[in-house]
Amino acid sequence: MLSYIPDESLAHRLDPRTKLLVQFAFVAAAFAHETPRGLLVLSAVTAALLASAGLSPPTAVREYRFVLPYLVAGPLVSALTLGPPWIVVADAREPALASYRALLVLFVTAAYVRSTPVRDTRAAIQRTVPGKLGQFLGMGIALVFRFFPLLLSDVRRTREAMAARLGDERPVVERIRLTTTAGLNRAFDRADRLSLALRARCFAWNPTLPTLRFGRLDLLGFAVAAVLAAWALV
């Protein structure tokens, strides 16, 4: 499961605010240059960012394998027509580029998640966005980072349990219904337990957060973000 892993990689030593800035600049560049040449350049940037976090592309693909069918389905559906010639390859070009762009953005996000503790992300957001809005965003993102992997783990265990009971031989619609129902039930159950745990621990909107400091390595991150932002505006 994709989560923070302590390490001494380059990305681990950067301030989380620097990494967030690089992510925003990367997304802006990806939307501004959704062409084969632009995405090829961004692929090289993505590979460098993954390497800086100690994360290999095959591992990132494995972590996002549940998203891949949707990314592949978009171009395939766009290429289909209701009459001869039945498949128009040219119609799949734009959706394919959009799917590949989304995959690159997911990879960059994976590098961030792997190299940044949840508490540091919350601290970066709350110290960047002032007031209650920053506290709300920081708290929400921290809960998502902790809650979402658990939901994916629940869905995976549900599918494994169904397979062990020969559930994979049932019709596709029924399998989807059973998996969705079980996933929602587990999600609501986890939400109830999370609410109880927050009350038991006297949840605070403004807890003591870790100290964040920019270092010399952050200059490299600023330079990468500046180049990506400038390229997005060209």
C-alpha positions as CSV (number, residue, x, y, z in Angstrom):
1,M,0.0,0.0,0.0
2,L,1.3,3.4,-1.0
3,S,2.3,5.3,2.1
4,Y,5.1,7.2,3.7
5,I,8.4,5.2,4.1
6,P,11.3,6.8,6.0
7,D,14.4,7.2,3.9
8,E,17.3,9.5,3.2
9,S,16.4,10.2,-0.5
10,L,16.5,13.6,-2.0
11,A,12.7,14.1,-1.8
12,H,12.7,13.0,1.8
13,R,15.0,15.9,2.7
14,L,13.0,18.5,1.0
15,D,10.5,20.7,2.8
16,P,6.9,19.6,2.1
17,R,6.0,23.1,0.9
18,T,8.6,22.8,-1.8
19,K,7.3,19.4,-2.9
20,L,3.7,20.8,-3.0
21,L,5.0,23.7,-5.2
22,V,6.7,21.3,-7.6
23,Q,3.4,19.3,-7.8
24,F,1.3,22.3,-8.6
25,A,3.8,23.5,-11.3
26,F,3.9,20.0,-12.8
27,V,0.1,19.8,-13.1
28,A,0.1,23.2,-14.7
29,A,2.7,22.2,-17.2
30,A,0.9,18.9,-17.9
31,F,-2.4,20.7,-18.7
32,A,-0.6,23.3,-20.8
33,H,1.4,20.8,-22.9
34,E,-0.9,17.9,-23.6
35,T,0.9,16.9,-26.7
36,P,3.1,13.8,-27.4
37,R,6.2,15.9,-27.3
38,G,5.2,17.7,-24.1
39,L,4.2,14.5,-22.4
40,L,7.5,12.9,-23.4
41,V,9.3,15.7,-21.6
42,L,7.1,15.4,-18.6
43,S,7.7,11.6,-18.6
44,A,11.4,12.3,-18.1
45,V,10.6,14.8,-15.3
46,T,8.3,12.2,-13.7
47,A,11.0,9.6,-13.8
48,A,13.4,12.0,-12.1
49,L,10.9,12.8,-9.4
50,L,10.2,9.1,-8.7
51,A,13.9,8.4,-8.5
52,S,14.3,11.3,-6.1
53,A,11.8,9.7,-3.8
54,G,13.3,6.2,-4.1
55,L,10.2,4.9,-5.9
56,S,10.5,2.9,-9.1
57,P,8.0,3.2,-12.0
58,P,6.9,-0.5,-11.7
59,T,6.1,0.0,-8.0
60,A,4.1,3.1,-8.8
61,V,2.2,1.2,-11.5
62,R,1.5,-1.6,-9.0
63,E,0.2,0.8,-6.4
64,Y,-2.2,2.4,-8.9
65,R,-3.3,-0.7,-10.7
66,F,-6.9,-0.2,-9.6
67,V,-6.9,3.1,-11.7
68,L,-5.3,1.7,-14.8
69,P,-8.5,0.0,-16.2
70,Y,-10.3,3.3,-16.2
71,L,-7.4,5.1,-17.9
72,V,-7.3,2.4,-20.6
73,A,-11.1,2.2,-21.0
74,G,-11.4,5.9,-21.9
75,P,-9.4,5.8,-25.2
76,L,-10.9,2.4,-26.1
77,V,-14.5,3.6,-25.7
78,S,-13.8,6.8,-27.6
79,A,-12.4,4.8,-30.6
80,L,-15.6,2.7,-30.9
81,T,-18.4,3.8,-33.3
82,L,-21.9,2.5,-33.8
83,G,-21.3,1.6,-37.5
84,P,-18.5,0.9,-40.0
85,P,-15.6,1.1,-39.6
86,W,-16.6,0.4,-35.9
87,I,-13.1,1.5,-34.6
88,V,-11.7,5.0,-35.4
89,V,-8.2,5.2,-34.0
90,A,-7.9,8.9,-34.5
91,D,-10.8,9.4,-32.0
92,A,-8.8,7.8,-29.3
93,R,-5.8,10.1,-29.6
94,E,-7.0,12.9,-27.3
95,P,-8.4,10.6,-24.6
96,A,-5.2,8.6,-24.7
97,L,-3.1,11.7,-24.2
98,A,-5.4,12.7,-21.3
99,S,-5.2,9.3,-19.7
100,Y,-1.4,9.3,-19.9
101,R,-1.3,12.8,-18.5
102,A,-3.4,11.6,-15.5
103,L,-1.0,8.7,-15.0
104,L,2.0,11.0,-14.9
105,V,0.2,13.2,-12.3
106,L,-0.6,10.1,-10.2
107,F,3.1,9.1,-10.4
108,V,4.2,12.5,-9.1
109,T,1.7,12.3,-6.3
110,A,3.0,8.8,-5.4
111,A,6.5,10.3,-5.1
112,Y,5.1,12.9,-2.7
113,V,3.2,10.5,-0.6
114,R,6.1,8.1,-0.3
115,S,8.5,10.9,0.8
116,T,6.3,13.0,3.1
117,P,4.8,12.2,6.5
118,V,1.1,13.1,6.9
119,R,1.9,15.4,9.8
120,D,4.3,17.4,7.6
121,T,1.7,17.7,4.9
122,R,-0.8,19.1,7.4
123,A,1.8,21.5,8.8
124,A,2.7,22.7,5.3
125,I,-1.0,23.4,4.4
126,Q,-1.9,25.1,7.7
127,R,1.2,27.4,7.6
128,T,0.5,28.3,4.0
129,V,-3.2,28.9,4.1
130,P,-4.1,31.1,7.0
131,G,-7.0,30.9,9.4
132,K,-9.7,28.2,9.8
133,L,-9.6,27.4,6.1
134,G,-6.0,26.2,6.4
135,Q,-6.8,24.2,9.5
136,F,-9.8,22.6,7.8
137,L,-7.8,21.7,4.7
138,G,-4.9,20.4,6.7
139,M,-7.1,18.2,8.8
140,G,-9.1,17.0,5.8
141,I,-6.0,16.0,3.8
142,A,-4.4,14.3,6.8
143,L,-7.6,12.2,7.3
144,V,-7.7,11.3,3.6
145,F,-4.1,10.2,3.5
146,R,-4.7,7.9,6.5
147,F,-8.3,6.8,5.6
148,F,-8.0,6.1,1.9
149,P,-5.4,3.3,2.1
150,L,-7.5,1.6,4.7
151,L,-10.5,1.7,2.4
152,L,-8.5,0.2,-0.5
153,S,-7.2,-2.5,1.9
154,D,-10.8,-3.3,2.9
155,V,-11.9,-3.6,-0.8
156,R,-8.9,-5.9,-1.6
157,R,-9.7,-8.2,1.4
158,T,-13.3,-8.3,0.3
159,R,-12.3,-9.4,-3.2
160,E,-9.9,-12.0,-1.8
161,A,-12.7,-13.4,0.5
162,M,-15.1,-13.6,-2.5
163,A,-12.4,-15.4,-4.5
164,A,-11.8,-17.9,-1.7
165,R,-15.6,-18.7,-1.7
166,L,-15.7,-19.0,-5.5
167,G,-17.3,-15.6,-5.8
168,D,-15.2,-14.8,-8.8
169,E,-17.5,-17.3,-10.8
170,R,-20.5,-15.1,-10.2
171,P,-21.8,-12.6,-12.9
172,V,-19.8,-9.4,-13.1
173,V,-22.8,-7.2,-12.0
174,E,-23.3,-9.3,-8.9
175,R,-19.6,-9.2,-8.0
176,I,-19.6,-5.4,-8.4
177,R,-22.7,-5.1,-6.2
178,L,-21.3,-7.3,-3.5
179,T,-17.9,-5.6,-3.5
180,T,-19.5,-2.1,-3.5
181,T,-21.9,-3.0,-0.7
182,A,-19.2,-4.5,1.5
183,G,-16.9,-1.6,0.8
184,L,-19.5,1.0,1.8
185,N,-20.4,-0.9,4.9
186,R,-16.7,-1.0,5.9
187,A,-16.3,2.7,5.1
188,F,-19.2,3.7,7.3
189,D,-18.0,1.5,10.1
190,R,-14.5,3.0,9.9
191,A,-16.0,6.5,9.8
192,D,-18.0,5.8,13.0
193,R,-14.9,4.4,14.7
194,L,-12.8,7.4,13.5
195,S,-15.4,9.8,15.0
196,L,-15.3,8.0,18.3
197,A,-11.5,8.0,18.3
198,L,-11.4,11.7,17.6
199,R,-13.7,12.5,20.5
200,A,-11.8,10.1,22.8
201,R,-8.6,11.9,22.0
202,C,-10.1,15.4,22.4
203,F,-9.5,16.2,18.7
204,A,-7.9,19.7,18.3
205,W,-8.2,21.9,15.3
206,N,-4.9,23.5,16.0
207,P,-2.5,20.9,17.3
208,T,1.2,21.2,17.8
209,L,2.7,20.6,14.4
210,P,6.2,19.7,13.4
211,T,8.6,22.6,12.7
212,L,9.3,23.1,9.0
213,R,12.5,24.8,7.6
214,F,13.7,25.4,4.2
215,G,17.2,24.1,3.4
216,R,19.7,24.4,0.6
217,L,18.2,21.5,-1.2
218,D,14.9,23.3,-1.4
219,L,16.6,25.8,-3.8
220,L,16.8,22.9,-6.3
221,G,13.0,22.2,-5.8
222,F,12.2,25.9,-6.3
223,A,14.3,25.9,-9.5
224,V,12.4,22.8,-10.8
225,A,9.0,24.4,-9.9
226,A,10.0,27.7,-11.6
227,V,11.1,26.0,-14.8
228,L,7.8,24.0,-14.9
229,A,5.7,27.0,-14.2
230,A,7.5,29.1,-16.9
231,W,7.1,26.3,-19.4
232,A,3.4,26.1,-18.6
233,L,3.1,29.8,-19.5
234,V,4.9,29.5,-22.8
